[in-house]
Amino acid sequence: MEQDVRNLVQELEARWKSLTIANDFVFGKVMLDEDLCKEVLEAILATNIEKIEYVGRQDAIDVTEDGHGVRLDVYVRDDRGTVYSIEMQATDTHELPQCSRYYHAMLALSQIGKGAPYRSLRDSYVIFICGFDLFGLGRRVCSFQSRCEDDSDLCLNDGVHTIFLAATSPTEPQEGPRVNELLDYISSRKVTGELSSRLNEAVEHVLDNRKWRLEFMMQAIKDQLNVDKGRELGLEEGRQLGLDEGRKLGLDEGHKLGLEEGQTIGEERFAKLVARLHEDGRQDDIVRAAADPVFRANLFSEYSIGLE
């Protein structure tokens, strides 16, 4: 078990050191630099922006209690009220067009209050920087707006703009030097100008930040726990809940419900434990607790974190 813990620590450390701006976590942190974020937007849109402000910093937008929340890499607004969501997409999930539709809906709902007129909605841009060619056209930039099928010159002017960038596609001079410099840096880490130089320095700053390193490791651990569907943390709780609920819903359905609830309980317990360990400066114990169920159980007891 000790070897497993050491292997996990080494794996996460190696992953952290190898990250580039093409990783959504690193990209989100780099874009916390307001001037740099504005410069990236200006490069993509080939326009000047007076100033921007952050609407959300990798925070989830949950419009309804049981809705599908959105966690945006970068969510900013300019001085005219236009909102921008910039997302780094390393792999093709085969649902980006539908994803862009949902993002626009969430951006609209987060702008407008109950009873407010629809004309109060400002323009919105959903921008995906992709590490692949989504449409297979060899183009670096594909921009979309709502247009009439019967007359392509007729634009709906609904304020919805969607842009897909393909960092791996060949350089296109007509798109402008700054966007090409940006995409070249994302795809190959080439520093060829002022923008890529500033981005490279920002990435190095992110990787030197111990707080962000820990945040990344905790997110990686949480993601792994989600992949495992809470087998270690929620199985025992789930079995008991399943048996109890099974008396009402039937044994099989009860087990299923119990496992799901058990997973949630287990993850909440672990989150509390991580917070307590972080407060006490016991970062190494966080990683070990994720890999060693016996050690984790002892920590639950030490901090009096029980089932609720």
For each residue, the residues with C-beta under 8 A, 3 or more apart:
1: 4 5 291 292 294 295
2: 5 6
3: 6 7
4: 1 7 8 291 292
5: 1 2 8 9 287 288 291 292
6: 2 3 9 10
7: 3 4 10 11
8: 4 5 11 12 287 290 291
9: 5 6 12 13 284 287
10: 6 7 13 14
11: 7 8 14 15
12: 8 9 15 16 216 217 220 221 287
13: 9 10 16 17
14: 10 11 17 18
15: 11 12 18 19 220
16: 12 13 19 207 213 216 217
17: 13 14 207
18: 14 15
19: 15 16 23 25 26 203 207 216
20: 23 26 186 189 203
21: 26 27 30 88 185 186 199 203
22: 26 27 88 90 131 167 186 187
23: 19 20 26 27 88 90
24: 27 28 73 87 88 89 90
25: 19 28 29 216 219
26: 19 20 21 22 23 29 30 203 206 207
27: 21 22 23 24 30 31 73 74 88 129
28: 24 25 31 32 57 58 73 74 88
29: 25 26 32 206 209 212
30: 21 26 27 33 36 199 202 203 206
31: 27 28 36 37 40 73 74 86
32: 28 29 37 54 57
33: 30 36 37 202
34: 37 38 52 54
35: 38 39
36: 30 31 33 39 40 198 199 202
37: 31 32 33 34 40 41 52 74 76 86
38: 34 35 41 42 49 51 52
39: 35 36 42 43 195 198
40: 31 36 37 43 44 86 182 195 199
41: 37 38 44 45 49 52 76 84 86
42: 38 39 45 46 47 48 49 178
43: 39 40 46 176 178 179 181 182 195
44: 40 41 86 127 163 165 179 182
45: 41 42 49 125
46: 42 43 175 176 178 179
47: 42
48: 42
49: 38 41 42 45 52 78 79
50: 78 79
51: 38 78 79
52: 34 37 38 41 49 76 77 78 79 84
53: 76 77 78
54: 32 34 57 75 76
55: 75 76 77 83 110
56: 59 61 72 75
57: 28 32 54 75
58: 28 71 72 73
59: 56 71 72 75
60: 69 70 71
61: 56 69 70 71 72 75 106 110
62: 65 67 69
63: 67 106 109 110
64: 67
65: 62
66:
67: 62 63 64
68: 102
69: 60 61 62
70: 60 61 102 103 106
71: 58 59 60 61
72: 56 58 59 61 75 85 87 103
73: 24 27 28 31 58 85 86 87 88
74: 27 28 31 37 84 85 86 87
75: 54 55 56 57 59 61 72 83 84 85 107
76: 37 41 52 53 54 55 83 84 86
77: 52 53 55 81 82 83 84 122
78: 49 50 51 52 53 81 82 84
79: 49 50 51 52
80: 122
81: 77 78 122 123
82: 77 78 122 123 124 125
83: 55 75 76 77 107 111 122 123 124 125
84: 41 52 74 75 76 77 78 124 125 127
85: 72 73 74 75 103 107 124 125 126 127
86: 31 37 40 41 44 73 74 76 127 129
87: 24 72 73 74 103 126 127 128 129
88: 21 22 23 24 27 28 73 129
89: 24 92 93 96 128 129 130 131
90: 22 23 24 131
91: 131 132
92: 89 96 130 132 134
93: 89 96 99
94:
95: 98 99
96: 89 92 93 99 100 128 130 134 164
97: 100 101
98: 95 101 102
99: 93 95 96 102 103
100: 96 97 103 104 126 128 162
101: 97 98 104 105
102: 68 70 98 99 105 106
103: 70 72 85 87 99 100 106 107 126
104: 100 101 107 108 124 126 160 162
105: 101 102 108 109
106: 61 63 70 102 103 109 110
107: 75 83 85 103 104 110 111 124 126
108: 104 105 111 112 121 124
109: 63 105 106 112
110: 55 61 63 106 107
111: 83 107 108 120 121 122 124
112: 108 109 116 118 120 121
113: 116
114:
115:
116: 112 113 120
117: 120
118: 112 121
119:
120: 111 112 116 117
121: 108 111 112 118 124 159
122: 77 80 81 82 83 111 159
123: 81 82 83 159 160 161
124: 82 83 84 85 104 107 108 111 121 159 160 161
125: 45 82 83 84 85 161 162 163
126: 85 87 100 103 104 107 161 162 163
127: 44 84 85 86 87 162 163 165
128: 87 89 96 100 134 163 164 165
129: 27 86 87 88 89 165 167 183 186
130: 89 92 96 133 134 164 165 166 167 168
131: 22 89 90 91 167 168 186 187
132: 91 92 166 168
133: 130 136 137 138 139 166 168 169
134: 92 96 128 130 142 164 166
135: 139 142 164
136: 133
137: 133 142
138: 133 169 170
139: 133 135 142 166 169 172
140: 165 166 167 169 170 171 172 175 179 180 183
141: 163 164 165 166 172 175 179
142: 134 135 137 139 163 164 165 166
143: 161 162 163
144: 161 162 163 164
145: 155 156 160 161 162
146: 155 156 158 160
147: 152 154 155 156
148: 151 152 153 154 155 156
149:
150: 154
151: 148 154
152: 147 148
153: 148
154: 147 148 150 151
155: 145 146 147 148
156: 145 146 147 148
157:
158: 146
159: 121 122 123 124
160: 104 123 124 145 146
161: 123 124 125 126 143 144 145
162: 100 104 125 126 127 143 144 145
163: 44 125 126 127 128 141 142 143 144
164: 96 128 130 134 135 141 142 144
165: 44 127 128 129 130 140 141 142 179 183
166: 130 132 133 134 139 140 141 142 169 183
167: 22 129 130 131 140 183 184 186 187
168: 130 131 132 133 187
169: 133 138 139 140 166 172 183
170: 138 140
171: 140 180 183 184
172: 139 140 141 169 175 180
173: 177 180
174:
175: 46 140 141 172 179 180
176: 43 46 179 180
177: 173 180 181 193
178: 42 43 46 181 182 193 195
179: 43 44 46 140 141 165 175 176 182 183
180: 140 171 172 173 175 176 177 183 184
181: 43 177 178 184 185 192 193 195 196
182: 40 43 44 178 179 185 186 195 196 199
183: 129 140 165 166 167 169 171 179 180 186 187
184: 167 171 180 181 187 188 190 192 196
185: 21 181 182 188 189 190 191 192 195 196 199 200
186: 20 21 22 129 131 167 182 183
187: 22 131 167 168 183 184
188: 184 185
189: 20 185 200
190: 184 185 196
191: 185 196 197 200
192: 181 184 185 196
193: 177 178 181 196 197
194: 197 198
195: 39 40 43 178 181 182 185 198 199
196: 181 182 184 185 190 191 192 193 199 200
197: 191 193 194 200 201
198: 36 39 194 195 201 202
199: 21 30 36 40 182 185 195 196 202 203
200: 185 189 191 196 197 203 204
201: 197 198 204 205
202: 30 33 36 198 199 205 206
203: 19 20 21 26 30 199 200 206 207
204: 200 201 207 208
205: 201 202 208 209
206: 26 29 30 202 203 209 212
207: 16 17 19 26 203 204 213
208: 204 205
209: 29 205 206 212 213
210: 213 214
211: 214 215
212: 29 206 209 215 216
213: 16 207 209 210 216 217
214: 210 211 217 218 278 283 286
215: 211 212 218 219
216: 12 16 19 25 212 213 219 220
217: 12 16 213 214 220 221 286 287
218: 214 215 221 222 274 286
219: 25 215 216 222 223
220: 12 15 216 217 223 224
221: 12 217 218 224 225 286 287 290
222: 218 219 225 226 267
223: 219 220 226 227
224: 220 221 227 228 290
225: 221 222 228 230 232 233 267 270 290
226: 222 223 229 230 267
227: 223 224
228: 224 225 231 232
229: 226 259 263
230: 225 226 233 234 235 238 259 262 263 264 266 267
231: 228 234 235
232: 225 228 235 266 293
233: 225 230 263 266 267 269 270
234: 230 231 237 238 259 261 262 263 264 265 266 267
235: 230 231 232 238 239 259 262
236: 239 240 262
237: 234 240 241 258 261 262 265 266 307
238: 230 234 235 241 242 255 258 259 260 261 262 263
239: 235 236 242 243 255 258 259 262
240: 236 237 243 244 258 262
241: 237 238 244 245 254 257 258 261 262
242: 238 239 245 246 251 254 255 256 257 258 259 262
243: 239 240 246 247 251 254 255 258
244: 240 241 247 254 258
245: 241 242 248 249 253 254 257 258
246: 242 243 249 250 251 252 253 254 255 258
247: 243 244 254
248: 245 254
249: 245 246 253 254 257
250: 246 253 254
251: 242 243 246 254 255
252: 246 255 256
253: 245 246 249 250 256 257
254: 241 242 243 244 245 246 247 248 249 250 251 257 258
255: 238 239 242 243 246 251 252 258 259
256: 242 252 253 259 260
257: 241 242 245 249 253 254 260 261
258: 237 238 239 240 241 242 243 244 245 246 254 255 261 262
259: 229 230 234 235 238 239 242 255 256 262 263
260: 238 256 257 263 264
261: 234 237 238 241 257 258 264 265
262: 230 234 235 236 237 238 239 240 241 242 258 259 265 266
263: 229 230 233 234 238 259 260 266 267
264: 230 234 260 261 267 268
265: 234 237 261 262 268 269 307 308
266: 230 232 233 234 237 262 263 269 270
267: 222 225 226 230 233 234 263 264 270 271
268: 264 265 271 272 308
269: 233 265 266 272 273 300 305 307
270: 225 233 266 267 273 274 289 290 296
271: 267 268 274 275
272: 268 269 275 276 303 305
273: 269 270 276 277 289 296 299 300 303 305
274: 218 270 271 277 278 286 289
275: 271 272 278 279
276: 272 273 279 280 303 305
277: 273 274 280 282 283 285 286 289 299
278: 214 274 275 281 282 283 286
279: 275 276
280: 276 277
281: 278
282: 277 278 285 286
283: 214 277 278 286 287
284: 9 287 288
285: 277 282 288 289 295 299
286: 214 217 218 221 274 277 278 282 283 289 290
287: 5 8 9 12 217 221 283 284 290 291
288: 5 284 285 291 292 295
289: 270 273 274 277 285 286 292 295 296 299
290: 8 221 224 225 270 286 287 296
291: 1 4 5 8 287 288
292: 1 4 5 288 289 295 296
293: 232 296 297
294: 1 297 298
295: 1 285 288 289 292 298 299
296: 270 273 289 290 292 293 299 300
297: 293 294 300 301
298: 294 295 301 302
299: 273 277 285 289 295 296 302 303 305
300: 269 273 296 297 303 305 306
301: 297 298 304
302: 298 299
303: 272 273 276 299 300
304: 301
305: 269 272 273 276 299 300
306: 300
307: 237 265 269
308: 265 268
